[in-house]
Amino acid sequence: MQRTLLAITTFLFAILTGIALWKHGYSGVLGHQFQNFAGGQVFADLVIALSLATLWMWHDAKATGRSIWIWIFITLIFGSFGPLLYLLTRKTNATKQAQAETSSRN
């Protein structure tokens, strides 16, 4: 259920992002954030949230043996898509347990 909700969120966010980029372009999306203090606050909030998400991904990737660099790159270039895709491709505990059982049988 959680993975389905995450996939739906990512899909809907991709549609919203696509429309925004199509209508305003990359510079238009970012440019609005620097027109006043309200936009600057939203941008600062996004930077803080993505920094915290990146820090969590770093620790999680280290604990699970994943490479973090591609996720940092995606986050820096595409924002929230980095953490969303990281979570979508993260193995669940049930998947990890099934793989451990399979490898212990061999």
C-alpha positions in Angstrom: 0.0 0.0 0.0 2.8 2.5 0.9 4.6 1.8 -2.3 1.4 2.3 -4.3 0.8 5.6 -2.6 4.4 6.6 -3.3 4.1 5.6 -6.9 0.9 7.6 -7.3 2.5 10.6 -5.6 5.5 10.4 -7.9 3.4 10.1 -11.0 1.1 13.0 -10.1 4.1 15.2 -9.2 5.7 14.3 -12.5 2.6 15.5 -14.4 2.6 18.7 -12.4 6.3 19.3 -13.0 5.9 18.5 -16.7 3.1 21.0 -17.1 5.1 23.7 -15.2 8.2 23.1 -17.2 6.2 23.1 -20.5 4.5 26.4 -19.7 7.3 28.2 -17.9 10.6 26.4 -18.6 13.2 25.6 -16.0 14.2 29.2 -15.4 10.6 30.3 -15.1 9.9 27.7 -12.4 13.0 28.8 -10.4 12.7 32.5 -11.3 9.3 32.9 -9.5 11.0 31.9 -6.2 13.2 35.0 -6.2 10.6 37.7 -7.0 9.7 38.4 -3.3 10.3 37.2 0.2 7.4 34.7 0.1 9.0 32.9 -2.9 12.4 33.0 -1.2 10.9 31.5 1.9 9.4 28.6 -0.2 12.7 28.1 -1.9 14.6 28.1 1.4 12.1 25.6 2.8 12.7 23.3 -0.2 16.4 23.5 0.2 16.2 22.6 3.9 13.8 19.7 3.3 15.8 18.3 0.4 19.0 18.7 2.5 17.4 16.7 5.3 16.1 14.1 2.8 19.6 13.8 1.3 21.2 13.3 4.7 18.7 10.5 5.5 19.3 8.9 2.1 23.1 9.1 2.8 22.7 7.2 6.1 20.2 4.7 4.7 22.3 4.0 1.6 25.3 3.4 3.8 23.3 1.0 6.0 21.9 -0.9 3.1 24.9 -1.0 0.8 23.5 1.2 -1.9 25.4 3.9 -3.8 24.3 7.3 -2.9 25.8 9.4 -5.6 23.2 8.9 -8.3 20.5 9.9 -5.8 22.3 13.0 -4.7 22.7 13.9 -8.4 19.0 13.4 -9.1 18.1 15.4 -6.1 20.4 18.3 -7.0 19.1 18.4 -10.6 15.4 17.3 -10.3 14.6 18.2 -6.6 12.1 15.9 -4.9 12.3 13.3 -7.6 15.6 12.1 -6.0 14.1 11.1 -2.6 10.8 9.9 -4.2 12.7 7.6 -6.7 15.1 6.5 -3.9 12.1 5.3 -1.8 10.4 3.7 -4.8 13.6 1.6 -5.5 14.4 0.9 -1.9 14.0 -2.8 -1.0 11.4 -3.4 1.7 12.1 -5.5 4.8 10.0 -8.4 3.3 12.1 -8.3 0.1 15.3 -8.3 2.1 14.2 -11.2 4.3 13.1 -13.2 1.2 16.5 -12.6 -0.4 18.3 -13.6 2.8 16.3 -16.8 3.0 17.1 -17.6 -0.6 20.8 -17.0 -0.2 20.9 -19.1 3.0 19.3 -22.1 1.2 21.9 -22.0 -1.5 
